[in-house]
Amino acid sequence: MRQSEKQQTLLVYTALAVFISAIVLAILQRYVASFISLLAGVVILSYSSGSCHEKS
């Protein structure tokens, strides 16, 4: 009886952890994607301006 209760609580905690981590990952994915696109834009802008300066 106690063993099954232990397993049940462990299962509940595991499901809760998976659920929370899924939400955190979804939020992080959104922020990381926007951050990466912003970073890529900055890098491209600085690279293009740098190459323009090198040419002139």
C-alpha positions as CSV (number, residue, x, y, z in Angstrom):
1,M,0.0,0.0,0.0
2,R,2.7,2.5,1.0
3,Q,4.8,1.5,-2.0
4,S,2.0,2.3,-4.4
5,E,1.3,5.6,-2.7
6,K,5.0,6.4,-3.0
7,Q,4.9,5.6,-6.7
8,Q,1.8,7.6,-7.2
9,T,3.2,10.7,-5.5
10,L,6.4,10.3,-7.5
11,L,4.3,10.0,-10.7
12,V,2.4,13.2,-9.8
13,Y,5.6,15.1,-9.1
14,T,7.2,13.9,-12.4
15,A,4.1,14.9,-14.3
16,L,4.2,18.3,-12.6
17,A,7.9,18.8,-13.3
18,V,7.4,17.8,-17.0
19,F,4.5,20.2,-17.3
20,I,6.4,23.1,-15.7
21,S,9.5,22.5,-17.7
22,A,7.4,22.4,-20.9
23,I,5.9,25.8,-20.1
24,V,9.3,27.2,-19.2
25,L,10.8,25.8,-22.4
26,A,8.0,27.3,-24.5
27,I,8.5,30.7,-22.9
28,L,12.3,30.5,-23.3
29,Q,12.0,29.3,-26.9
30,R,9.9,32.4,-27.7
31,Y,12.4,34.8,-26.0
32,V,15.5,33.0,-27.3
33,A,14.1,33.1,-30.9
34,S,13.4,36.8,-30.7
35,F,16.8,37.4,-29.0
36,I,18.7,35.4,-31.7
37,S,16.9,37.2,-34.5
38,L,17.7,40.5,-32.9
39,L,21.4,39.5,-32.4
40,A,21.5,38.3,-36.0
41,G,20.1,41.6,-37.2
42,V,22.7,43.5,-35.2
43,V,25.6,41.3,-36.5
44,I,24.4,41.7,-40.1
45,L,24.1,45.5,-39.7
46,S,27.5,45.9,-38.1
47,Y,29.0,43.5,-40.7
48,S,27.4,45.4,-43.6
49,S,28.4,48.8,-42.2
50,G,32.0,47.5,-41.6
51,S,32.3,46.2,-45.1
52,C,31.0,49.5,-46.5
53,H,33.6,51.4,-44.4
54,E,36.3,49.1,-45.7
55,K,35.3,49.7,-49.3
56,S,35.3,53.4,-49.0
